[in-house]
């Protein structure tokens, strides 16, 4: 009759039980936890950030290929800009979907606000109040797009550290990268910041005493003196498609005529300056230069580089020097005429001028620079169009002390940044895994020392709880399985999974041990919640708290509950991963380790109840409710090794190991159910214990009896 009742119970009641359990969670969860955060209209938020605005433009690109931005005005004055991160840096977060944010900044690149518009992060929806996410975003107010921002970590010079969000580290790190990347793109497109150099050239010094007598042909031949040459065809082609296309256009016969020929050089190089100016003029020039100032010489024929419209006090509007993205223009006080040049073989020039580069420009003689010539054509009495032409100058190595270039560290991906920050945790975790692997390979030797084995296991479990669980947040979840499956069925990328090194390594370890030994190793040694349950139960047994075990028939059928939960969650994940994570609160992992019981009371009550039950029944949750354990146990059919030893007597007649197995993973016939085993190795300790294992005791008695009846051999002479 009992057998019939249990069969009915397993087929009917358990299905209802799991449905009731899931519905119960729907009621105890806060209302907001069952829904993905709905998208917000950015316009009210823009108006809130810019209360003095008079006009907000449409979201448009300033030019082709530029980011989409809103421009906010007060009259004709630009108050700032706003943009959505999803338009510029769509980076998947923990859920596999990006967190879309509205970011606003002023014309100087100072952040005025960062607001979350939409997210799909279940950890926020279920475990952490959404206000915490908004508080994180508020930290950007007043920071600059020029700042180097980093979430968490130790204080580092030159880096602004932003407080992270415990339990949602991956989410906020992705948010930070999205904000910084998108803001940088917008700032560069608007000219707020310039593109960073790929290579940094430290300041060089010209050798002041290095001089070599030379002529014009030699200095122009080796590049000491460079030339910008333009014919009329080149200039005409530069104006094609503009209103000035046919202004001053050359005829077909004039196309190859010279338009401008300008020779230029860095004049404070002794070999260049002394040969061109002569000793006395060169020494006078050098005496007028202040520290950090440099001189360049221009010698031209054809189109005037000074221009006819130049007046005293104005800027020379036809030439400038470019270096490292900075344009250096010259005023009249920076200019001096050159009456004549004294180098042998030089041609005649219409113009000869010296221009001084002042020290505030921080001109570097070791870095390459360009001479830019602007050519202007009048299209009306007051209107004109100009174009520019450039020529490069490289200071020869023999003239300058050029320090080695500094190659800036390559920009790390988000995953690389996270792994670099958590290198200590990664190293310690690999050491722990190596120790565990050694224990598994040497288990037949170690289990012969029961005291050592038990103490070692308890110490390892304490490390698992304290470090892997509470300190590093390394608790795997069935949601990780669903996330992986969804990513595998769509555009798979490792980037999302690499964002949490501890979780990634643990999943790698779980995958390897599942293939070799089944789910038992992870569940028995590396799962923080399983380790916490076992340690609590060990203490309970130590202080003599009575234990309660269900009858085998009931226990065996309750195994099915966790598989039903797994199937239910899997079905939900096919419809919505976010919804599945809400119901995955059947796992108390988030409450226990990520949030450390700092959340709504129903979650704390549920996790505490499971731990309380565990005081009287070891690993109750792992045995009957854990969907992660159910998912991992599906690998049992493909495991390669069975290293847990058994004897023919196990089960019939000997049941010592089955009675001692504290999670009842040994069937009455003596076979170990590897889908339920947690690889504690207690049965192996008994297997090799001659004072405890009945077959070994029986064998020992036989040996002793044989020795008693044995007749000593006598030598007969």
ZAMARGU-4260 file (C-alpha; in steps of 0.2 Angstrom, whole numbers, plus 5000, padded with zeros to 4 digits):
<rodrens>
0) 5000/5000/5000 | 5014/5012/5004 | 5022/5008/4988 | 5007/5012/4978 | 5005/5028/4988
5) 5023/5033/4984 | 5020/5030/4966 | 5005/5041/4966 | 5014/5054/4975 | 5029/5054/4963
10) 5018/5055/4947 | 5004/5067/4953 | 5008/5077/4968 | 5026/5082/4964 | 5021/5090/4948
15) 5008/5100/4958 | 5021/5103/4972 | 5033/5112/4960 | 5020/5122/4952 | 5014/5128/4969
20) 5033/5132/4974 | 5035/5143/4958 | 5019/5152/4961 | 5024/5155/4979 | 5039/5164/4973
25) 5029/5174/4962 | 5020/5181/4977 | 5034/5184/4989 | 5045/5193/4975 | 5043/5212/4975
30) 5031/5217/4961 | 5045/5225/4951 | 5055/5209/4951 | 5044/5200/4938 | 5047/5212/4924
35) 5061/5219/4914 | 5064/5237/4917 | 5053/5246/4904 | 5062/5258/4892 | 5061/5277/4897
40) 5058/5291/4885 | 5074/5301/4885 | 5066/5318/4882 | 5059/5322/4899 | 5076/5317/4906
45) 5085/5329/4894 | 5074/5343/4900 | 5077/5338/4918 | 5096/5339/4915 | 5095/5356/4905
50) 5081/5365/4914 | 5086/5382/4906 | 5085/5375/4888 | 5075/5384/4875 | 5077/5371/4861
55) 5082/5353/4859 | 5087/5348/4841 | 5083/5331/4833 | 5095/5317/4836 | 5106/5319/4821
60) 5124/5317/4816 | 5134/5332/4813 | 5142/5325/4798 | 5142/5308/4789 | 5148/5294/4800
65) 5147/5305/4816 | 5138/5299/4832 | 5119/5303/4834 | 5117/5317/4847 | 5104/5329/4853
70) 5110/5347/4854 | 5103/5358/4868 | 5101/5377/4866 | 5097/5392/4876 | 5094/5405/4863
75) 5109/5403/4851 | 5120/5397/4865 | 5124/5378/4865 | 5121/5372/4883 | 5127/5354/4879
80) 5124/5338/4871 | 5115/5322/4874 | 5116/5304/4867 | 5111/5286/4870 | 5125/5273/4873
85) 5116/5260/4863 | 5118/5271/4847 | 5137/5271/4850 | 5143/5257/4861 | 5131/5242/4862
90) 5140/5231/4875 | 5131/5216/4882 | 5130/5215/4901 | 5127/5201/4913 | 5110/5197/4905
95) 5117/5196/4887 | 5108/5213/4883 | 5116/5230/4884 | 5111/5243/4897 | 5105/5258/4887
100) 5109/5275/4895 | 5106/5293/4892 | 5122/5303/4894 | 5123/5322/4894 | 5139/5333/4894
105) 5142/5352/4891 | 5153/5359/4877 | 5169/5357/4887 | 5166/5338/4889 | 5160/5339/4907
110) 5147/5325/4911 | 5130/5333/4917 | 5121/5317/4919 | 5120/5299/4916 | 5103/5291/4916
115) 5098/5273/4914 | 5085/5271/4900 | 5083/5252/4899 | 5091/5237/4906 | 5088/5218/4907
120) 5098/5214/4922 | 5089/5202/4933 | 5102/5204/4947 | 5096/5222/4948 | 5077/5218/4945
125) 5077/5204/4959 | 5091/5206/4971 | 5097/5225/4971 | 5085/5240/4972 | 5085/5249/4955
130) 5089/5265/4964 | 5107/5258/4968 | 5109/5258/4949 | 5104/5276/4947 | 5115/5281/4962
135) 5130/5273/4953 | 5126/5283/4937 | 5125/5299/4947 | 5144/5297/4951 | 5148/5304/4933
140) 5141/5321/4936 | 5155/5334/4936 | 5168/5322/4929 | 5176/5325/4912 | 5176/5315/4896
145) 5195/5318/4897 | 5196/5309/4913 | 5202/5290/4914 | 5188/5282/4923 | 5188/5265/4932
150) 5176/5256/4942 | 5183/5250/4959 | 5201/5245/4961 | 5215/5252/4971 | 5219/5271/4970
155) 5230/5274/4955 | 5238/5291/4950 | 5229/5298/4934 | 5214/5287/4936 | 5197/5293/4943
160) 5190/5278/4953 | 5171/5276/4953 | 5162/5266/4967 | 5156/5249/4961 | 5140/5240/4965
165) 5142/5225/4976 | 5133/5210/4968 | 5132/5218/4951 | 5150/5221/4947 | 5149/5215/4929
170) 5134/5226/4925 | 5142/5242/4932 | 5158/5239/4923 | 5149/5237/4907 | 5140/5253/4910
175) 5156/5262/4913 | 5164/5256/4897 | 5148/5260/4887 | 5148/5278/4894 | 5166/5281/4892
180) 5167/5274/4874 | 5151/5283/4868 | 5156/5300/4876 | 5174/5299/4869 | 5167/5296/4851
185) 5155/5311/4853 | 5168/5322/4861 | 5180/5318/4846 | 5167/5321/4833 | 5163/5338/4841
190) 5181/5343/4843 | 5181/5343/4862 | 5195/5331/4863 | 5208/5325/4849 | 5212/5308/4845
195) 5226/5301/4857 | 5243/5298/4850 | 5248/5280/4846 | 5266/5284/4850 | 5273/5296/4862
200) 5290/5304/4857 | 5299/5312/4873 | 5306/5329/4871 | 5322/5329/4861 | 5337/5341/4861
205) 5346/5348/4846 | 5365/5345/4847 | 5372/5363/4849 | 5390/5360/4844 | 5387/5348/4829
210) 5392/5358/4813 | 5397/5352/4796 | 5401/5364/4781 | 5389/5360/4767 | 5381/5366/4751
215) 5363/5368/4745 | 5363/5352/4735 | 5369/5342/4750 | 5357/5349/4762 | 5342/5347/4751
220) 5348/5330/4745 | 5349/5322/4763 | 5332/5331/4769 | 5340/5344/4780 | 5330/5356/4769
225) 5313/5351/4763 | 5302/5357/4749 | 5284/5360/4746 | 5281/5361/4727 | 5264/5364/4719
230) 5260/5366/4700 | 5244/5375/4695 | 5235/5359/4690 | 5237/5352/4708 | 5229/5368/4715
235) 5215/5368/4702 | 5211/5350/4706 | 5209/5355/4725 | 5195/5367/4721 | 5185/5356/4710
240) 5167/5355/4716 | 5168/5371/4725 | 5162/5389/4721 | 5180/5393/4717 | 5183/5379/4705
245) 5185/5391/4690 | 5192/5406/4699 | 5210/5410/4693 | 5209/5393/4684 | 5224/5389/4673
250) 5222/5385/4655 | 5227/5369/4648 | 5244/5376/4643 | 5247/5383/4660 | 5243/5367/4670
255) 5261/5361/4673 | 5267/5379/4677 | 5274/5381/4695 | 5262/5389/4707 | 5273/5389/4723
260) 5290/5382/4727 | 5294/5384/4746 | 5310/5377/4754 | 5309/5376/4773 | 5320/5369/4787
265) 5323/5370/4806 | 5335/5384/4807 | 5342/5382/4825 | 5351/5366/4819 | 5369/5372/4817
270) 5373/5363/4801 | 5357/5371/4793 | 5358/5388/4801 | 5376/5392/4800 | 5377/5387/4781
275) 5362/5397/4777 | 5364/5413/4787 | 5383/5413/4791 | 5391/5413/4808 | 5387/5430/4814
280) 5369/5430/4809 | 5366/5412/4816 | 5374/5417/4832 | 5363/5433/4833 | 5348/5422/4830
285) 5352/5410/4843 | 5355/5424/4856 | 5338/5430/4853 | 5329/5413/4856 | 5323/5409/4873
290) 5324/5392/4881 | 5311/5381/4873 | 5310/5392/4857 | 5314/5386/4840 | 5316/5394/4823
295) 5311/5389/4805 | 5316/5397/4789 | 5305/5398/4773 | 5312/5402/4756 | 5299/5404/4742
300) 5295/5408/4724 | 5278/5410/4716 | 5263/5411/4728 | 5268/5421/4743 | 5268/5412/4759
305) 5266/5429/4768 | 5252/5436/4758 | 5248/5454/4752 | 5235/5456/4765 | 5247/5455/4780
310) 5247/5470/4792 | 5257/5473/4807 | 5249/5465/4823 | 5240/5452/4813 | 5243/5434/4810
315) 5251/5426/4795 | 5236/5418/4787 | 5244/5407/4774 | 5256/5396/4784 | 5256/5387/4800
320) 5266/5373/4807 | 5258/5357/4813 | 5264/5345/4826 | 5255/5331/4836 | 5238/5338/4831
325) 5243/5356/4836 | 5242/5370/4824 | 5256/5384/4827 | 5252/5401/4819 | 5264/5415/4818
330) 5261/5434/4822 | 5272/5449/4816 | 5283/5448/4832 | 5287/5430/4827 | 5294/5435/4810
335) 5310/5441/4804 | 5316/5445/4786 | 5331/5436/4779 | 5341/5449/4768 | 5351/5435/4760
340) 5358/5417/4762 | 5376/5412/4760 | 5376/5394/4756 | 5384/5389/4740 | 5372/5383/4726
345) 5356/5391/4732 | 5343/5397/4719 | 5335/5415/4720 | 5320/5417/4730 | 5306/5430/4730
350) 5304/5428/4749 | 5315/5423/4763 | 5308/5423/4781 | 5312/5417/4799 | 5298/5412/4810
355) 5300/5409/4829 | 5290/5395/4837 | 5287/5401/4855 | 5290/5390/4870 | 5272/5389/4875
360) 5269/5378/4860 | 5281/5365/4867 | 5288/5361/4850 | 5298/5345/4850 | 5312/5344/4838
365) 5313/5325/4839 | 5295/5323/4832 | 5290/5325/4814 | 5281/5341/4809 | 5272/5348/4794
370) 5272/5365/4785 | 5254/5369/4779 | 5251/5382/4766 | 5234/5389/4764 | 5228/5394/4746
375) 5213/5406/4746 | 5202/5411/4731 | 5190/5425/4732 | 5172/5421/4727 | 5165/5438/4731
380) 5169/5455/4738 | 5170/5447/4756 | 5168/5429/4753 | 5182/5416/4749 | 5186/5398/4749
385) 5203/5391/4754 | 5211/5374/4754 | 5228/5368/4761 | 5243/5358/4756 | 5256/5350/4768
390) 5274/5345/4767 | 5283/5334/4780 | 5299/5338/4790 | 5309/5325/4799 | 5324/5330/4809
395) 5339/5319/4804 | 5345/5308/4818 | 5363/5316/4817 | 5356/5333/4822 | 5345/5328/4837
400) 5346/5318/4853 | 5330/5308/4850 | 5325/5298/4866 | 5317/5281/4862 | 5298/5282/4858
405) 5286/5277/4872 | 5273/5265/4866 | 5258/5268/4876 | 5250/5252/4883 | 5237/5245/4871
410) 5219/5248/4877 | 5213/5233/4886 | 5196/5226/4882 | 5184/5225/4897 | 5187/5207/4899
415) 5206/5210/4900 | 5204/5224/4912 | 5194/5213/4924 | 5206/5198/4923 | 5220/5210/4927
420) 5212/5217/4942 | 5207/5200/4949 | 5224/5192/4945 | 5226/5187/4964 | 5209/5178/4965
425) 5213/5169/4948 | 5230/5163/4954 | 5223/5157/4971 | 5209/5148/4963 | 5220/5139/4951
430) 5231/5134/4966 | 5215/5127/4974 | 5210/5118/4959 | 5227/5110/4957 | 5227/5104/4975
435) 5209/5097/4972 | 5215/5088/4957 | 5230/5081/4966 | 5218/5074/4980 | 5207/5066/4966
440) 5222/5057/4958 | 5230/5052/4975 | 5213/5048/4983 | 5217/5029/4986 | 5232/5034/4996
445) 5224/5049/5006 | 5209/5040/5011 | 5219/5027/5021 | 5222/5042/5033 | 5205/5046/5039
450) 5209/5060/5052 | 5220/5069/5039 | 5207/5067/5025 | 5192/5073/5036 | 5202/5088/5042
455) 5208/5092/5025 | 5191/5091/5017 | 5183/5103/5031 | 5197/5115/5028 | 5194/5115/5009
460) 5176/5118/5012 | 5179/5133/5023 | 5190/5140/5010 | 5176/5137/4997 | 5163/5146/5008
465) 5174/5161/5014 | 5184/5164/4998 | 5175/5157/4983 | 5158/5161/4990 | 5157/5176/5001
470) 5173/5185/4995 | 5174/5182/4977 | 5155/5179/4973 | 5160/5163/4964 | 5143/5154/4966
475) 5138/5146/4950 | 5119/5146/4945 | 5107/5137/4934 | 5105/5154/4925 | 5123/5153/4919
480) 5118/5137/4910 | 5103/5145/4902 | 5114/5161/4897 | 5127/5149/4889 | 5114/5139/4880
485) 5105/5155/4873 | 5122/5163/4868 | 5127/5146/4860 | 5111/5146/4849 | 5113/5165/4844
490) 5128/5175/4840 | 5140/5166/4852 | 5154/5176/4860 | 5166/5172/4874 | 5167/5191/4879
495) 5151/5190/4890 | 5157/5175/4900 | 5175/5181/4902 | 5169/5196/4912 | 5169/5187/4928
500) 5185/5177/4929 | 5181/5167/4945 | 5164/5161/4938 | 5173/5157/4921 | 5186/5147/4929
505) 5174/5138/4940 | 5163/5133/4925 | 5179/5127/4916 | 5183/5117/4931 | 5165/5110/4932
510) 5165/5106/4914 | 5182/5096/4916 | 5177/5087/4931 | 5160/5083/4924 | 5168/5075/4909
515) 5180/5065/4920 | 5170/5061/4936 | 5153/5068/4934 | 5144/5082/4944 | 5150/5075/4960
520) 5167/5084/4961 | 5159/5102/4959 | 5144/5099/4970 | 5155/5091/4984 | 5170/5102/4984
525) 5168/5119/4974 | 5150/5124/4977 | 5149/5137/4991 | 5131/5134/4996 | 5134/5115/4997
530) 5150/5118/5007 | 5141/5129/5019 | 5127/5116/5021 | 5140/5103/5025 | 5149/5113/5037
535) 5134/5118/5047 | 5128/5099/5047 | 5145/5094/5053 | 5144/5106/5067 | 5126/5100/5071
540) 5132/5082/5072 | 5147/5087/5083 | 5135/5095/5096 | 5124/5079/5095 | 5109/5087/5086
545) 5098/5072/5081 | 5097/5069/5062 | 5082/5064/5052 | 5083/5054/5036 | 5068/5051/5025
550) 5064/5033/5021 | 5073/5027/5006 | 5057/5026/4995 | 5052/5044/4999 | 5070/5050/4997
555) 5072/5042/4980 | 5057/5050/4973 | 5061/5067/4980 | 5076/5067/4969 | 5064/5070/4955
560) 5059/5087/4962 | 5075/5096/4957 | 5074/5089/4939 | 5056/5096/4938 | 5062/5113/4944
565) 5076/5112/4931 | 5063/5108/4917 | 5052/5122/4922 | 5066/5135/4923 | 5072/5129/4906
570) 5055/5131/4898 | 5054/5149/4906 | 5071/5153/4899 | 5066/5149/4881 | 5053/5163/4883
575) 5063/5175/4893 | 5079/5173/4902 | 5075/5188/4914 | 5059/5179/4919 | 5068/5163/4922
580) 5080/5171/4933 | 5066/5178/4944 | 5060/5160/4947 | 5078/5154/4949 | 5077/5162/4966
585) 5073/5144/4971 | 5092/5144/4972 | 5096/5154/4988 | 5114/5157/4981 | 5111/5176/4977
590) 5104/5179/4994 | 5118/5170/5003 | 5133/5175/4994 | 5130/5189/4982 | 5119/5200/4994
595) 5125/5192/5010 | 5107/5191/5017 | 5105/5210/5014 | 5088/5210/5004 | 5069/5208/5006
600) 5064/5197/5021 | 5055/5183/5010 | 5072/5179/5002 | 5081/5179/5018 | 5068/5168/5027
605) 5069/5156/5013 | 5088/5154/5013 | 5088/5153/5032 | 5075/5140/5032 | 5085/5129/5020
610) 5100/5131/5031 | 5090/5127/5046 | 5083/5111/5038 | 5101/5106/5034 | 5105/5106/5053
615) 5094/5090/5054 | 5096/5083/5037 | 5112/5085/5027 | 5111/5095/5011 | 5093/5095/5010
620) 5093/5108/4996 | 5106/5099/4986 | 5097/5083/4987 | 5080/5088/4982 | 5078/5106/4976
625) 5094/5111/4967 | 5091/5114/4948 | 5110/5117/4945 | 5114/5100/4953 | 5101/5093/4941
630) 5108/5101/4926 | 5126/5095/4930 | 5120/5077/4934 | 5115/5075/4916 | 5134/5073/4912
635) 5134/5057/4922 | 5131/5046/4906 | 5147/5053/4898 | 5159/5053/4912 | 5175/5044/4908
640) 5181/5037/4925 | 5173/5028/4940 | 5187/5029/4953 | 5175/5025/4968 | 5179/5007/4973
645) 5166/4994/4977 | 5167/4976/4982 | 5155/4961/4978 | 5149/4961/4995 | 5144/4979/4995
650) 5125/4980/4996 | 5123/4962/4999 | 5126/4958/5013 | 5136/4973/5018 | 5127/4990/5020
655) 5139/4999/5030 | 5144/5012/5017 | 5125/5014/5012 | 5121/5018/5030 | 5135/5030/5033
660) 5132/5040/5017 | 5125/5056/5024 | 5117/5061/5008 | 5110/5043/5004 | 5118/5042/4987
665) 5122/5023/4989 | 5108/5012/4983 | 5102/4997/4993 | 5111/4986/4981 | 5127/4994/4985
670) 5129/5004/4969 | 5134/5022/4971 | 5122/5033/4961 | 5134/5046/4953 | 5120/5057/4949
675) 5118/5060/4968 | 5135/5057/4974 | 5145/5072/4981 | 5162/5064/4981 | 5165/5066/4999
680) 5176/5050/4999 | 5169/5044/5016 | 5164/5027/5008 | 5182/5026/5002 | 5189/5029/5019
685) 5178/5014/5025 | 5183/5004/5010 | 5201/5004/5015 | 5198/5003/5034 | 5202/4986/5040
690) 5193/4990/5057 | 5177/4996/5049 | 5174/4988/5032 | 5165/4971/5036 | 5173/4962/5021
695) 5190/4967/5027 | 5186/4962/5045 | 5180/4946/5039 | 5196/4943/5028 | 5207/4948/5043
700) 5198/4936/5055 | 5201/4922/5042 | 5219/4927/5041 | 5220/4927/5060 | 5212/4910/5061
705) 5223/4903/5048 | 5238/4908/5058 | 5231/4900/5074 | 5229/4883/5065 | 5245/4884/5056
710) 5258/4871/5061 | 5275/4876/5061 | 5287/4867/5050 | 5300/4856/5058 | 5316/4851/5050
715) 5320/4833/5051 | 5339/4829/5051
</rodrens>
